[in-house]
């Protein structure tokens, strides 16, 4: 081994050690913030549609809540991606969660005063927390090795479970607390959301040092410089050596395939999840039962992540994305066939719905990270999450219209059938995309 190779090996080892050390700290901060963020997002998922229904007095417009949340999420995903590309994860995620907390406060005020414009604006701003909660999963991948990216995503997502599952099951006590303060019962969960989102934002702003995205970009640049120096040394005296141009890198095809997976699973999940509380209340289920069903649904969205991440790394991104489509179809069939008074079957349908979404999100996220580099990663992630959020917004609006027109069963089946579209897209992409160990 030459002296130059010795120097490069030592530098590479030092970079790997720094990556591992900061990655451990990063995952700790992500875990803290995701526990808090999970509690924040649960409010809108559980009672957002019910709150809009009460204020507007219309079931067909109940899906507006999900639409506003996801539109706000779309704008935030774009902004967080751009801010992160320039200033890092710490600033982007910290500001995103802070905005979500401010929106939650606005929802409480709007619910108390019955001001519809303020309610709509506040739900839009509150959606920033949802986008930031999802964007935080990328923070765990910035310094992860390719073989551990699925597992890193899963750590971020499973951490959301504690807060996200506790939130829906606190609907009744939070409602009683709000009533005791002279507020509407449905404003209670948003009080929790305000505190949780603001605390999550503070955790990122204060604790996420050094910034994993900025560090990954610097370390990759150092490795590239070492490679360039070694290449230049090998080409000394060669007249054929030519300068390289610094072209702006573009995401690979696999990044867009990953986005397609996440968009389709988001549409199928949001459409059915949004209308389930409305469907249950129309058939005389209480808020406690609604909270139980949504709590189990959210648990299925996040709790299996540790296993899913390992499967995505070992079995492959594409097989797990196909599993997402099949699982979402099973969820749709179960929801369509479940009698309205059968709490057990509704729980099963929503658990399968959450599990299918979990498979799709982790597999799709891993595909996006695999086919981007630090020079374009945060910007691309933000842009793709905009598509995911807009898809969810459309699903939220149309879910109320579809349910009002043809019923909850038809809505459930439609979501499952849509998810099957993933399979031909994935099989096509696997043929045209260069094969990797994780694909």
Buried (B, 14 or more C-beta within 10 A) or exposed (E): EEEEEEEBEEBBEEBEEBBEEBBEBBBBBBBBBBBBBBBBBBBBBBBBBBBBBBBBEEBBBBBBBBBBBBBBBBBBBBBBBBBBBEBBBBBBBBBBBBBBBBBBBBBBBBBBEEBEEBBBBBBBBBBBBBBBBBBBBBBBBBBBBBEBBBBBBBBBBBBBBBBBBBBBBBBBEBBEBBEEEEBBBBBBBBBBBBBBBBBBBBBBBEBBBBBBBBBBBBBBEBBEEBEEEBEEEEEEEEEEEEEEEEEEEEBBEBBBBBBBBBBBBBBBBBBBBBBBBBBBBEEEBEBEBBBBBBBBBBBBBBBBBBEBBBBBBEBBBBBBBBBBBBBBBBBBBBBBEBEBEEBEBBBBBBBBBBBBBBBBBBBBBBBBBBBBBBBBBBBBBBBBBBBBBBBBBBBBBBBBEBBBEEBBBBBBBBBBBBBBEBBEBBEEBBEEBEEEEBB
